Amino acid sequence: MVAQEKISDGLPRGPPAAFSGPLREGVRTGPRPPARTGPQPPARTGRAAFRPLPSPTAVADTEATTSGIPPEPDAAAKLGYLRALTGIDPDIVHGKEDKAVDRGRNQYQTIRNFPKDKPKQAEMAEMRFTSPSHPDGFGKVKAAQIVEAVHTNLCPEF
């Protein structure tokens, strides 16, 4: 048994005589609090018990917006953008519309990060927009046209 010490104020210090182990953090050692009285909220069961998860599209749009990439364009904007790219050079899209849209959304981030630096925007577009026939890009002139197509159709507010 461990003896309790008495300090000058007369109160015992140290573990009580019946204590046989270390105290565990978060364990309640006193009496229980009184039970709640009065009306209780109804128990949540079934679908109401859980908050509905947002749709995958909403999650992707939120993540895209917070990362600086715009959300997926609506059908009209997508069609206008793809037509603009095909008008510059049909090989820019080369049958991969979704890939062209993704590249345009990434180019938006460049436009946003370098709003006054047109040469930098064109340089990034030249590196970003490639195809099997143009592995090194489409050149400076077409890259500048691509930037304008992205700006006009995917991020006109910028």
VMD Tcl script that builds the backbone (N, CA, C; Angstrom):
set m [mol new atoms 474]
animate dup $m
set s [atomselect $m all]
$s set {name element resname resid chain x y z} {
  {N N MET 1 A 0.828 -1.180 0.000}
  {CA C MET 1 A 0.000 0.000 0.000}
  {C C MET 1 A 0.870 1.240 0.000}
  {N N VAL 2 A 0.369 2.258 -0.672}
  {CA C VAL 2 A 1.077 3.515 -0.742}
  {C C VAL 2 A 0.501 4.440 0.317}
  {N N ALA 3 A 1.342 5.016 1.088}
  {CA C ALA 3 A 0.883 5.918 2.143}
  {C C ALA 3 A 0.620 7.294 1.559}
  {N N GLN 4 A -0.375 7.974 2.082}
  {CA C GLN 4 A -0.682 9.329 1.645}
  {C C GLN 4 A 0.114 10.311 2.487}
  {N N GLU 5 A 0.626 11.326 1.856}
  {CA C GLU 5 A 1.356 12.374 2.552}
  {C C GLU 5 A 0.381 13.465 2.961}
  {N N LYS 6 A 0.686 14.129 4.043}
  {CA C LYS 6 A -0.111 15.285 4.450}
  {C C LYS 6 A 0.761 16.512 4.290}
  {N N ILE 7 A 0.229 17.492 3.572}
  {CA C ILE 7 A 0.926 18.743 3.345}
  {C C ILE 7 A 0.474 19.720 4.436}
  {N N SER 8 A 1.125 20.846 4.532}
  {CA C SER 8 A 0.855 21.802 5.607}
  {C C SER 8 A -0.607 22.242 5.666}
  {N N ASP 9 A -1.367 22.151 4.524}
  {CA C ASP 9 A -2.768 22.567 4.572}
  {C C ASP 9 A -3.669 21.476 5.131}
  {N N GLY 10 A -3.077 20.310 5.419}
  {CA C GLY 10 A -3.831 19.234 6.031}
  {C C GLY 10 A -4.560 18.338 5.058}
  {N N LEU 11 A -4.519 18.650 3.767}
  {CA C LEU 11 A -5.203 17.808 2.779}
  {C C LEU 11 A -4.274 16.699 2.309}
  {N N PRO 12 A -4.811 15.509 2.107}
  {CA C PRO 12 A -3.955 14.412 1.646}
  {C C PRO 12 A -3.486 14.650 0.221}
  {N N ARG 13 A -2.296 14.242 -0.088}
  {CA C ARG 13 A -1.734 14.331 -1.435}
  {C C ARG 13 A -1.284 12.937 -1.850}
  {N N GLY 14 A -1.204 12.736 -3.142}
  {CA C GLY 14 A -0.771 11.446 -3.659}
  {C C GLY 14 A -1.966 10.558 -3.913}
  {N N PRO 15 A -1.704 9.375 -4.415}
  {CA C PRO 15 A -2.814 8.474 -4.732}
  {C C PRO 15 A -3.493 7.966 -3.473}
  {N N PRO 16 A -4.797 7.688 -3.544}
  {CA C PRO 16 A -5.480 7.135 -2.381}
  {C C PRO 16 A -4.928 5.743 -2.058}
  {N N ALA 17 A -5.159 5.293 -0.864}
  {CA C ALA 17 A -4.594 4.032 -0.400}
  {C C ALA 17 A -5.052 2.856 -1.240}
  {N N ALA 18 A -6.264 2.872 -1.772}
  {CA C ALA 18 A -6.780 1.737 -2.529}
  {C C ALA 18 A -6.402 1.790 -3.998}
  {N N PHE 19 A -5.681 2.790 -4.430}
  {CA C PHE 19 A -5.323 2.961 -5.837}
  {C C PHE 19 A -4.276 1.932 -6.232}
  {N N SER 20 A -4.466 1.292 -7.366}
  {CA C SER 20 A -3.491 0.289 -7.794}
  {C C SER 20 A -3.219 0.380 -9.292}
  {N N GLY 21 A -2.790 1.511 -9.793}
  {CA C GLY 21 A -2.453 1.632 -11.200}
  {C C GLY 21 A -2.467 3.081 -11.637}
  {N N PRO 22 A -1.949 3.347 -12.836}
  {CA C PRO 22 A -1.915 4.721 -13.309}
  {C C PRO 22 A -3.301 5.212 -13.695}
  {N N LEU 23 A -3.525 6.516 -13.556}
  {CA C LEU 23 A -4.782 7.107 -13.988}
  {C C LEU 23 A -4.827 7.123 -15.509}
  {N N ARG 24 A -5.965 6.827 -16.058}
  {CA C ARG 24 A -6.118 6.887 -17.510}
  {C C ARG 24 A -6.770 8.205 -17.860}
  {N N GLU 25 A -6.195 8.877 -18.852}
  {CA C GLU 25 A -6.716 10.166 -19.271}
  {C C GLU 25 A -8.085 9.982 -19.896}
  {N N GLY 26 A -9.008 10.845 -19.553}
  {CA C GLY 26 A -10.341 10.809 -20.144}
  {C C GLY 26 A -11.309 9.924 -19.391}
  {N N VAL 27 A -10.872 9.261 -18.318}
  {CA C VAL 27 A -11.756 8.401 -17.541}
  {C C VAL 27 A -12.385 9.241 -16.447}
  {N N ARG 28 A -13.679 9.160 -16.362}
  {CA C ARG 28 A -14.402 9.928 -15.352}
  {C C ARG 28 A -14.225 9.228 -14.014}
  {N N THR 29 A -13.844 9.988 -12.973}
  {CA C THR 29 A -13.588 9.373 -11.676}
  {C C THR 29 A -14.626 9.742 -10.634}
  {N N GLY 30 A -15.484 10.685 -10.904}
  {CA C GLY 30 A -16.461 11.113 -9.911}
  {C C GLY 30 A -17.818 10.509 -10.170}
  {N N PRO 31 A -18.810 11.015 -9.479}
  {CA C PRO 31 A -20.163 10.510 -9.694}
  {C C PRO 31 A -20.664 10.912 -11.079}
  {N N ARG 32 A -21.594 10.148 -11.577}
  {CA C ARG 32 A -22.161 10.433 -12.897}
  {C C ARG 32 A -23.016 11.694 -12.846}
  {N N PRO 33 A -23.050 12.448 -13.982}
  {CA C PRO 33 A -23.925 13.618 -14.004}
  {C C PRO 33 A -25.375 13.173 -14.016}
  {N N PRO 34 A -26.281 14.038 -13.555}
  {CA C PRO 34 A -27.688 13.643 -13.533}
  {C C PRO 34 A -28.203 13.398 -14.951}
  {N N ALA 35 A -29.139 12.496 -15.082}
  {CA C ALA 35 A -29.726 12.169 -16.380}
  {C C ALA 35 A -30.506 13.364 -16.901}
  {N N ARG 36 A -30.542 13.492 -18.240}
  {CA C ARG 36 A -31.303 14.584 -18.847}
  {C C ARG 36 A -32.781 14.324 -18.644}
  {N N THR 37 A -33.488 15.369 -18.313}
  {CA C THR 37 A -34.926 15.241 -18.135}
  {C C THR 37 A -35.621 16.107 -19.164}
  {N N GLY 38 A -36.894 15.853 -19.325}
  {CA C GLY 38 A -37.652 16.637 -20.283}
  {C C GLY 38 A -37.703 15.943 -21.632}
  {N N PRO 39 A -38.297 16.589 -22.618}
  {CA C PRO 39 A -38.438 15.949 -23.927}
  {C C PRO 39 A -37.073 15.747 -24.597}
  {N N GLN 40 A -36.912 14.601 -25.173}
  {CA C GLN 40 A -35.679 14.253 -25.867}
  {C C GLN 40 A -35.903 14.397 -27.373}
  {N N PRO 41 A -34.868 14.800 -28.127}
  {CA C PRO 41 A -35.044 14.858 -29.581}
  {C C PRO 41 A -35.235 13.447 -30.120}
  {N N PRO 42 A -35.989 13.319 -31.203}
  {CA C PRO 42 A -36.211 11.983 -31.759}
  {C C PRO 42 A -34.895 11.398 -32.269}
  {N N ALA 43 A -34.795 10.091 -32.156}
  {CA C ALA 43 A -33.597 9.409 -32.651}
  {C C ALA 43 A -33.567 9.506 -34.167}
  {N N ARG 44 A -32.378 9.730 -34.706}
  {CA C ARG 44 A -32.238 9.829 -36.156}
  {C C ARG 44 A -31.993 8.427 -36.695}
  {N N THR 45 A -32.842 8.016 -37.593}
  {CA C THR 45 A -32.694 6.692 -38.185}
  {C C THR 45 A -32.857 6.791 -39.685}
  {N N GLY 46 A -32.463 5.759 -40.370}
  {CA C GLY 46 A -32.633 5.694 -41.810}
  {C C GLY 46 A -31.848 6.766 -42.534}
  {N N ARG 47 A -32.364 7.215 -43.667}
  {CA C ARG 47 A -31.683 8.210 -44.505}
  {C C ARG 47 A -31.556 9.555 -43.802}
  {N N ALA 48 A -32.498 9.873 -42.902}
  {CA C ALA 48 A -32.442 11.156 -42.216}
  {C C ALA 48 A -31.259 11.231 -41.255}
  {N N ALA 49 A -30.704 10.089 -40.887}
  {CA C ALA 49 A -29.590 10.070 -39.941}
  {C C ALA 49 A -28.293 10.522 -40.597}
  {N N PHE 50 A -28.258 10.508 -41.893}
  {CA C PHE 50 A -27.021 10.831 -42.590}
  {C C PHE 50 A -27.217 12.025 -43.495}
  {N N ARG 51 A -26.211 12.863 -43.582}
  {CA C ARG 51 A -26.241 13.997 -44.497}
  {C C ARG 51 A -25.961 13.456 -45.896}
  {N N PRO 52 A -26.769 13.825 -46.884}
  {CA C PRO 52 A -26.517 13.308 -48.230}
  {C C PRO 52 A -25.184 13.822 -48.766}
  {N N LEU 53 A -24.493 12.961 -49.456}
  {CA C LEU 53 A -23.216 13.340 -50.051}
  {C C LEU 53 A -23.458 14.160 -51.308}
  {N N PRO 54 A -22.608 15.148 -51.565}
  {CA C PRO 54 A -22.768 15.910 -52.805}
  {C C PRO 54 A -22.458 15.022 -54.005}
  {N N SER 55 A -23.000 15.398 -55.136}
  {CA C SER 55 A -22.769 14.605 -56.341}
  {C C SER 55 A -21.294 14.689 -56.737}
  {N N PRO 56 A -20.780 13.678 -57.442}
  {CA C PRO 56 A -19.386 13.727 -57.878}
  {C C PRO 56 A -19.080 14.949 -58.735}
  {N N THR 57 A -20.048 15.387 -59.535}
  {CA C THR 57 A -19.841 16.572 -60.368}
  {C C THR 57 A -19.680 17.809 -59.495}
  {N N ALA 58 A -20.507 17.934 -58.450}
  {CA C ALA 58 A -20.409 19.094 -57.551}
  {C C ALA 58 A -19.078 19.104 -56.833}
  {N N VAL 59 A -18.614 17.916 -56.411}
  {CA C VAL 59 A -17.317 17.821 -55.737}
  {C C VAL 59 A -16.212 18.227 -56.698}
  {N N ALA 60 A -16.254 17.712 -57.914}
  {CA C ALA 60 A -15.227 18.036 -58.906}
  {C C ALA 60 A -15.237 19.527 -59.235}
  {N N ASP 61 A -16.438 20.116 -59.368}
  {CA C ASP 61 A -16.535 21.546 -59.672}
  {C C ASP 61 A -15.982 22.387 -58.528}
  {N N THR 62 A -16.276 21.985 -57.284}
  {CA C THR 62 A -15.763 22.725 -56.131}
  {C C THR 62 A -14.251 22.622 -56.065}
  {N N GLU 63 A -13.730 21.414 -56.246}
  {CA C GLU 63 A -12.280 21.231 -56.224}
  {C C GLU 63 A -11.614 22.015 -57.354}
  {N N ALA 64 A -12.239 21.994 -58.526}
  {CA C ALA 64 A -11.671 22.703 -59.661}
  {C C ALA 64 A -11.633 24.201 -59.404}
  {N N THR 65 A -12.724 24.731 -58.866}
  {CA C THR 65 A -12.769 26.164 -58.622}
  {C C THR 65 A -11.743 26.579 -57.579}
  {N N THR 66 A -11.575 25.787 -56.523}
  {CA C THR 66 A -10.617 26.149 -55.489}
  {C C THR 66 A -9.184 25.959 -55.957}
  {N N SER 67 A -8.955 25.126 -56.935}
  {CA C SER 67 A -7.596 24.925 -57.430}
  {C C SER 67 A -7.251 25.893 -58.554}
  {N N GLY 68 A -8.192 26.719 -58.988}
  {CA C GLY 68 A -7.929 27.684 -60.041}
  {C C GLY 68 A -8.341 27.205 -61.414}
  {N N ILE 69 A -8.845 26.007 -61.513}
  {CA C ILE 69 A -9.317 25.464 -62.784}
  {C C ILE 69 A -10.831 25.631 -62.809}
  {N N PRO 70 A -11.384 26.144 -63.896}
  {CA C PRO 70 A -12.837 26.369 -63.922}
  {C C PRO 70 A -13.597 25.051 -63.976}
  {N N PRO 71 A -14.873 25.078 -63.593}
  {CA C PRO 71 A -15.681 23.862 -63.693}
  {C C PRO 71 A -15.903 23.486 -65.158}
  {N N GLU 72 A -16.408 22.295 -65.359}
  {CA C GLU 72 A -16.722 21.839 -66.715}
  {C C GLU 72 A -17.643 22.857 -67.383}
  {N N PRO 73 A -17.378 23.206 -68.634}
  {CA C PRO 73 A -18.271 24.154 -69.319}
  {C C PRO 73 A -19.601 23.481 -69.652}
  {N N ASP 74 A -20.630 24.302 -69.801}
  {CA C ASP 74 A -21.911 23.739 -70.225}
  {C C ASP 74 A -21.809 23.324 -71.692}
  {N N ALA 75 A -22.836 22.686 -72.197}
  {CA C ALA 75 A -22.802 22.120 -73.549}
  {C C ALA 75 A -22.551 23.194 -74.616}
  {N N ALA 76 A -23.174 24.361 -74.469}
  {CA C ALA 76 A -23.026 25.421 -75.470}
  {C C ALA 76 A -21.594 25.966 -75.483}
  {N N ALA 77 A -21.035 26.206 -74.299}
  {CA C ALA 77 A -19.668 26.730 -74.226}
  {C C ALA 77 A -18.670 25.695 -74.753}
  {N N LYS 78 A -18.905 24.442 -74.421}
  {CA C LYS 78 A -18.019 23.363 -74.891}
  {C C LYS 78 A -18.043 23.277 -76.415}
  {N N LEU 79 A -19.238 23.328 -76.980}
  {CA C LEU 79 A -19.371 23.253 -78.437}
  {C C LEU 79 A -18.695 24.450 -79.111}
  {N N GLY 80 A -18.908 25.656 -78.571}
  {CA C GLY 80 A -18.270 26.844 -79.138}
  {C C GLY 80 A -16.756 26.751 -79.067}
  {N N TYR 81 A -16.253 26.254 -77.948}
  {CA C TYR 81 A -14.807 26.108 -77.753}
  {C C TYR 81 A -14.226 25.095 -78.747}
  {N N LEU 82 A -14.873 23.944 -78.883}
  {CA C LEU 82 A -14.375 22.911 -79.807}
  {C C LEU 82 A -14.434 23.398 -81.258}
  {N N ARG 83 A -15.470 24.144 -81.592}
  {CA C ARG 83 A -15.551 24.710 -82.949}
  {C C ARG 83 A -14.433 25.714 -83.189}
  {N N ALA 84 A -14.135 26.529 -82.172}
  {CA C ALA 84 A -13.062 27.512 -82.313}
  {C C ALA 84 A -11.718 26.807 -82.516}
  {N N LEU 85 A -11.463 25.755 -81.743}
  {CA C LEU 85 A -10.207 25.012 -81.900}
  {C C LEU 85 A -10.124 24.351 -83.268}
  {N N THR 86 A -11.225 23.745 -83.710}
  {CA C THR 86 A -11.244 23.090 -85.021}
  {C C THR 86 A -11.051 24.110 -86.128}
  {N N GLY 87 A -11.557 25.325 -85.933}
  {CA C GLY 87 A -11.367 26.388 -86.914}
  {C C GLY 87 A -9.907 26.819 -87.016}
  {N N ILE 88 A -9.169 26.738 -85.913}
  {CA C ILE 88 A -7.744 27.075 -85.930}
  {C C ILE 88 A -6.970 25.986 -86.650}
  {N N ASP 89 A -7.216 24.727 -86.237}
  {CA C ASP 89 A -6.579 23.563 -86.860}
  {C C ASP 89 A -7.330 22.332 -86.379}
  {N N PRO 90 A -7.923 21.545 -87.290}
  {CA C PRO 90 A -8.686 20.371 -86.876}
  {C C PRO 90 A -7.864 19.368 -86.065}
  {N N ASP 91 A -6.555 19.380 -86.227}
  {CA C ASP 91 A -5.708 18.421 -85.521}
  {C C ASP 91 A -5.544 18.779 -84.041}
  {N N ILE 92 A -5.948 19.994 -83.627}
  {CA C ILE 92 A -5.848 20.362 -82.209}
  {C C ILE 92 A -6.741 19.453 -81.378}
  {N N VAL 93 A -7.959 19.214 -81.843}
  {CA C VAL 93 A -8.896 18.341 -81.128}
  {C C VAL 93 A -8.614 16.880 -81.457}
  {N N HIS 94 A -8.271 16.576 -82.668}
  {CA C HIS 94 A -7.978 15.241 -83.212}
  {C C HIS 94 A -8.839 14.125 -82.613}
  {N N GLY 95 A -10.164 14.397 -82.561}
  {CA C GLY 95 A -11.113 13.374 -82.129}
  {C C GLY 95 A -11.179 13.169 -80.623}
  {N N LYS 96 A -10.469 13.956 -79.847}
  {CA C LYS 96 A -10.466 13.788 -78.387}
  {C C LYS 96 A -11.002 15.070 -77.736}
  {N N GLU 97 A -12.336 15.211 -77.813}
  {CA C GLU 97 A -12.970 16.424 -77.322}
  {C C GLU 97 A -12.730 16.649 -75.836}
  {N N ASP 98 A -12.874 15.591 -75.027}
  {CA C ASP 98 A -12.708 15.749 -73.576}
  {C C ASP 98 A -11.289 16.174 -73.211}
  {N N LYS 99 A -10.334 15.622 -73.926}
  {CA C LYS 99 A -8.944 15.998 -73.669}
  {C C LYS 99 A -8.704 17.462 -74.037}
  {N N ALA 100 A -9.297 17.906 -75.135}
  {CA C ALA 100 A -9.153 19.304 -75.542}
  {C C ALA 100 A -9.787 20.241 -74.515}
  {N N VAL 101 A -10.931 19.841 -73.964}
  {CA C VAL 101 A -11.594 20.657 -72.941}
  {C C VAL 101 A -10.736 20.698 -71.678}
  {N N ASP 102 A -10.187 19.566 -71.270}
  {CA C ASP 102 A -9.314 19.543 -70.087}
  {C C ASP 102 A -8.094 20.433 -70.283}
  {N N ARG 103 A -7.513 20.388 -71.461}
  {CA C ARG 103 A -6.357 21.251 -71.732}
  {C C ARG 103 A -6.752 22.715 -71.684}
  {N N GLY 104 A -7.937 23.026 -72.175}
  {CA C GLY 104 A -8.426 24.398 -72.122}
  {C C GLY 104 A -8.669 24.857 -70.695}
  {N N ARG 105 A -9.210 23.978 -69.858}
  {CA C ARG 105 A -9.423 24.320 -68.452}
  {C C ARG 105 A -8.091 24.553 -67.753}
  {N N ASN 106 A -7.083 23.766 -68.092}
  {CA C ASN 106 A -5.747 23.980 -67.527}
  {C C ASN 106 A -5.141 25.287 -68.052}
  {N N GLN 107 A -5.404 25.594 -69.313}
  {CA C GLN 107 A -4.906 26.847 -69.889}
  {C C GLN 107 A -5.552 28.043 -69.195}
  {N N TYR 108 A -6.779 27.890 -68.774}
  {CA C TYR 108 A -7.458 28.944 -68.010}
  {C C TYR 108 A -6.634 29.306 -66.784}
  {N N GLN 109 A -6.080 28.291 -66.121}
  {CA C GLN 109 A -5.264 28.534 -64.932}
  {C C GLN 109 A -4.045 29.398 -65.292}
  {N N THR 110 A -3.441 29.138 -66.431}
  {CA C THR 110 A -2.311 29.947 -66.886}
  {C C THR 110 A -2.754 31.376 -67.158}
  {N N ILE 111 A -3.894 31.540 -67.809}
  {CA C ILE 111 A -4.426 32.884 -68.087}
  {C C ILE 111 A -4.676 33.617 -66.775}
  {N N ARG 112 A -5.201 32.916 -65.805}
  {CA C ARG 112 A -5.485 33.521 -64.501}
  {C C ARG 112 A -4.198 33.880 -63.755}
  {N N ASN 113 A -3.183 33.013 -63.843}
  {CA C ASN 113 A -1.935 33.260 -63.126}
  {C C ASN 113 A -1.064 34.328 -63.787}
  {N N PHE 114 A -1.202 34.484 -65.107}
  {CA C PHE 114 A -0.400 35.456 -65.857}
  {C C PHE 114 A -1.327 36.305 -66.727}
  {N N PRO 115 A -2.206 37.088 -66.114}
  {CA C PRO 115 A -3.241 37.782 -66.894}
  {C C PRO 115 A -2.709 38.807 -67.893}
  {N N LYS 116 A -1.570 39.387 -67.645}
  {CA C LYS 116 A -1.039 40.429 -68.543}
  {C C LYS 116 A 0.113 39.917 -69.406}
  {N N ASP 117 A 0.487 38.674 -69.241}
  {CA C ASP 117 A 1.647 38.124 -69.938}
  {C C ASP 117 A 1.204 37.218 -71.095}
  {N N LYS 118 A 0.816 37.847 -72.216}
  {CA C LYS 118 A 0.347 37.089 -73.386}
  {C C LYS 118 A 1.419 36.139 -73.931}
  {N N PRO 119 A 2.692 36.537 -73.990}
  {CA C PRO 119 A 3.709 35.585 -74.473}
  {C C PRO 119 A 3.799 34.321 -73.597}
  {N N LYS 120 A 3.677 34.477 -72.290}
  {CA C LYS 120 A 3.716 33.323 -71.388}
  {C C LYS 120 A 2.501 32.436 -71.613}
  {N N GLN 121 A 1.338 33.041 -71.794}
  {CA C GLN 121 A 0.120 32.278 -72.063}
  {C C GLN 121 A 0.266 31.465 -73.350}
  {N N ALA 122 A 0.797 32.098 -74.401}
  {CA C ALA 122 A 0.983 31.408 -75.686}
  {C C ALA 122 A 2.030 30.315 -75.561}
  {N N GLU 123 A 3.091 30.573 -74.822}
  {CA C GLU 123 A 4.141 29.560 -74.618}
  {C C GLU 123 A 3.563 28.321 -73.935}
  {N N MET 124 A 2.747 28.538 -72.903}
  {CA C MET 124 A 2.146 27.408 -72.189}
  {C C MET 124 A 1.142 26.666 -73.078}
  {N N ALA 125 A 0.390 27.409 -73.898}
  {CA C ALA 125 A -0.556 26.766 -74.808}
  {C C ALA 125 A 0.186 25.924 -75.840}
  {N N GLU 126 A 1.318 26.419 -76.303}
  {CA C GLU 126 A 2.100 25.668 -77.282}
  {C C GLU 126 A 2.615 24.365 -76.680}
  {N N MET 127 A 2.996 24.401 -75.426}
  {CA C MET 127 A 3.458 23.170 -74.761}
  {C C MET 127 A 2.289 22.247 -74.409}
  {N N ARG 128 A 1.148 22.824 -74.069}
  {CA C ARG 128 A 0.004 22.052 -73.581}
  {C C ARG 128 A -0.785 21.403 -74.716}
  {N N PHE 129 A -0.983 22.124 -75.806}
  {CA C PHE 129 A -1.805 21.629 -76.903}
  {C C PHE 129 A -0.897 20.970 -77.936}
  {N N THR 130 A -0.895 19.645 -77.898}
  {CA C THR 130 A -0.106 18.858 -78.847}
  {C C THR 130 A -1.010 17.798 -79.454}
  {N N SER 131 A -0.499 17.139 -80.451}
  {CA C SER 131 A -1.223 16.022 -81.064}
  {C C SER 131 A -0.179 15.062 -81.622}
  {N N PRO 132 A -0.604 13.885 -82.062}
  {CA C PRO 132 A 0.365 12.959 -82.657}
  {C C PRO 132 A 1.094 13.571 -83.860}
  {N N SER 133 A 0.407 14.414 -84.615}
  {CA C SER 133 A 1.027 15.053 -85.783}
  {C C SER 133 A 1.847 16.290 -85.408}
  {N N HIS 134 A 1.590 16.826 -84.219}
  {CA C HIS 134 A 2.290 18.033 -83.751}
  {C C HIS 134 A 2.769 17.805 -82.307}
  {N N PRO 135 A 3.743 16.927 -82.118}
  {CA C PRO 135 A 4.177 16.621 -80.742}
  {C C PRO 135 A 4.848 17.797 -80.034}
  {N N ASP 136 A 5.324 18.780 -80.794}
  {CA C ASP 136 A 5.969 19.947 -80.199}
  {C C ASP 136 A 5.048 21.164 -80.169}
  {N N GLY 137 A 3.762 20.968 -80.405}
  {CA C GLY 137 A 2.811 22.076 -80.411}
  {C C GLY 137 A 2.521 22.561 -81.808}
  {N N PHE 138 A 1.701 23.609 -81.883}
  {CA C PHE 138 A 1.221 24.104 -83.169}
  {C C PHE 138 A 1.871 25.413 -83.590}
  {N N GLY 139 A 2.877 25.851 -82.884}
  {CA C GLY 139 A 3.563 27.096 -83.229}
  {C C GLY 139 A 2.988 28.281 -82.471}
  {N N LYS 140 A 3.725 29.364 -82.495}
  {CA C LYS 140 A 3.366 30.552 -81.713}
  {C C LYS 140 A 2.065 31.216 -82.172}
  {N N VAL 141 A 1.861 31.276 -83.481}
  {CA C VAL 141 A 0.663 31.953 -83.998}
  {C C VAL 141 A -0.592 31.188 -83.594}
  {N N LYS 142 A -0.597 29.870 -83.821}
  {CA C LYS 142 A -1.769 29.071 -83.453}
  {C C LYS 142 A -1.928 28.995 -81.940}
  {N N ALA 143 A -0.819 29.000 -81.214}
  {CA C ALA 143 A -0.903 28.980 -79.748}
  {C C ALA 143 A -1.607 30.238 -79.242}
  {N N ALA 144 A -1.300 31.375 -79.821}
  {CA C ALA 144 A -1.966 32.626 -79.436}
  {C C ALA 144 A -3.457 32.566 -79.768}
  {N N GLN 145 A -3.806 31.929 -80.902}
  {CA C GLN 145 A -5.214 31.767 -81.268}
  {C C GLN 145 A -5.926 30.812 -80.299}
  {N N ILE 146 A -5.214 29.783 -79.863}
  {CA C ILE 146 A -5.777 28.847 -78.882}
  {C C ILE 146 A -6.072 29.578 -77.573}
  {N N VAL 147 A -5.128 30.415 -77.137}
  {CA C VAL 147 A -5.335 31.190 -75.905}
  {C C VAL 147 A -6.583 32.043 -76.041}
  {N N GLU 148 A -6.760 32.672 -77.184}
  {CA C GLU 148 A -7.945 33.505 -77.404}
  {C C GLU 148 A -9.220 32.660 -77.386}
  {N N ALA 149 A -9.170 31.454 -77.961}
  {CA C ALA 149 A -10.338 30.561 -77.952}
  {C C ALA 149 A -10.681 30.140 -76.526}
  {N N VAL 150 A -9.670 29.833 -75.733}
  {CA C VAL 150 A -9.900 29.466 -74.329}
  {C C VAL 150 A -10.505 30.651 -73.583}
  {N N HIS 151 A -9.904 31.818 -73.774}
  {CA C HIS 151 A -10.361 33.020 -73.085}
  {C C HIS 151 A -11.798 33.351 -73.453}
  {N N THR 152 A -12.124 33.291 -74.709}
  {CA C THR 152 A -13.461 33.655 -75.186}
  {C C THR 152 A -14.522 32.648 -74.746}
  {N N ASN 153 A -14.196 31.361 -74.804}
  {CA C ASN 153 A -15.225 30.339 -74.574}
  {C C ASN 153 A -15.245 29.739 -73.170}
  {N N LEU 154 A -14.099 29.648 -72.510}
  {CA C LEU 154 A -14.071 28.980 -71.202}
  {C C LEU 154 A -13.936 29.936 -70.029}
  {N N CYS 155 A -13.351 31.099 -70.257}
  {CA C CYS 155 A -13.186 32.047 -69.145}
  {C C CYS 155 A -13.378 33.486 -69.615}
  {N N PRO 156 A -14.548 33.821 -70.142}
  {CA C PRO 156 A -14.746 35.167 -70.665}
  {C C PRO 156 A -14.677 36.245 -69.587}
  {N N GLU 157 A -14.919 35.890 -68.319}
  {CA C GLU 157 A -14.900 36.892 -67.252}
  {C C GLU 157 A -13.502 37.330 -66.893}
  {N N PHE 158 A -12.499 36.633 -67.366}
  {CA C PHE 158 A -11.121 36.957 -67.004}
  {C C PHE 158 A -10.480 37.850 -68.019}
}
mol reanalyze $m
mol bondsrecalc $m
mol representation Tube
mol addrep $m
